[in-house]
Amino acid sequence: MNLDIFFSAKPAIIAHTAFAFLALGLGIAMLMRKKGTPSHKVIGRIFVLAMALAAITSLFIKGLNGDNYSFIHLFVPLTFYAIWELFYYVRKGNIKKHEKAVKGLFFGALLIPGLLSFLPGRLMWNVFLGG
């Protein structure tokens, strides 16, 4: 592991990665804990905030595709749609759809793009496996 590569990256990349790893930890904790408790609600809100901030900071990251956004940026609208959906369904009392939206956010907007960030040549590949 070479953390020097990570800490020499642009501030937007460092912030994005920090929010994504925070969301990962909170998401795992939230999915493993009992649902509906006050702590579940607090962890869930912080998880959603971390996901929103990860999505926003990703908009300041370019370079994989020249000065344009890359395919991985398609996950930004997915993230915001899932956040809207999970709040909408919990307020409507539809816990099954709320849970589905949360899992979609966690797996579809966090884990999948997170795994893509470990492709050869990308920063996380270089930090953990390459550099």
N, C-alpha and C positions, 0 to 999 in steps of 0.2 A: 504494500500500500504506500502510495506517495501523496501525502497531504499537501506537500508544497505545490503540486500542480493545482489542486483545488483552491488553495488560498491565494494563488496568483491569478485566479480567474476574475472575470468582471464582477463587480458588486451585485448585479442583477442575478447572475448565476449562483453566487454564494447564497443570496437571500432566497432564491427559488428553491435551491436544494435544501436549505434549512427548513423552510415551510413544508416541503414535501416530506422530509424525514420526520418532522413533528407530526404531520398528518398521519403518516404511517404508524407511528407509535400509538397515537391516540385512537386511530381506527382499529388497530388490533385490540387495544384495551376495551374500547367501546363494544366491539363485536363479541368479546369474551365475557363481559360482565352481564349481570342481570339487567334486563331492559325496564325502562319506565321509572327508574329510581332518580332521585335528585342528582346523584353523581353521574348517571348516564346522560342526563340532560346537559349538565355542565361540560362533560367531556365531549358530547356531541356538538355543542355550540362552538367549542374551541376547535374541534376537528373541522367543522364547516368553515370557520374563519381561516384556518391554516390552508384549507383547500382553495378558498377564494384568493388568498394572498399568493399561493403558489401559481394559480392560473394567471393572475394579474402580472406577477413578476415575469412569467414566461413570455409575455408580450414584449419585453425588453431584451429578449435573447434571440439573436439571429446569428447566422454564420454557417450553419450546416448546409444552407441552400443559398450561398452568396449573401446578399443583403436582403433576402426575402424570407418570409416565414417558411417553415418546413412542414411536412406532413404531420408531425407530432403536435403542431399547433391546432389541429382539428379537435384535439381534446379540450381546448379552452371552452368553446360553446357547450360541449357535452358536460363539462364541469358545472357551468352555471345553470344549465337546464336541470341537471340532477339536484342541485341545491334548491332551486325553485320547487321542484317536484317533491322533495322530502319535506319541506316546510308546508307545502300545500296539503299533502296527504295527512300529515300529523294534525294539522289544524282542522281538517275535515273528520278526523277520528278514524281514518282508514289506515290502521297500523300495518296491515299486510303490505299495502302499496308503499307506505313510508319505509318499511324495512327493505323492500325491493329497491327503492330509490337510493337508500344509504349503501346497500351492497353494490349497486351499479356505480355509485360515486367512488366507492373504495376500490372495487376491482377494475371498472372500466375507465376511470379517470385518474387513478393513482397507480395501481399496480402495473397495468399494461404500459402506460407511458414510462413508468419507472424502469420496467424491464428493457424498454426500447433505448433508454439512456445508457444502457450497458452494452450496446452494440460496439463492435470493434471500431476504433477511431474516435469515438465520442468521449467526452470528458470523464464520465464515471468509469468507463472501460480503462482509460489511462490512469486514473487515480487508484482503482482497486486491482487491476489486472495487468496493465501494460507498462506504465511509466516507472 
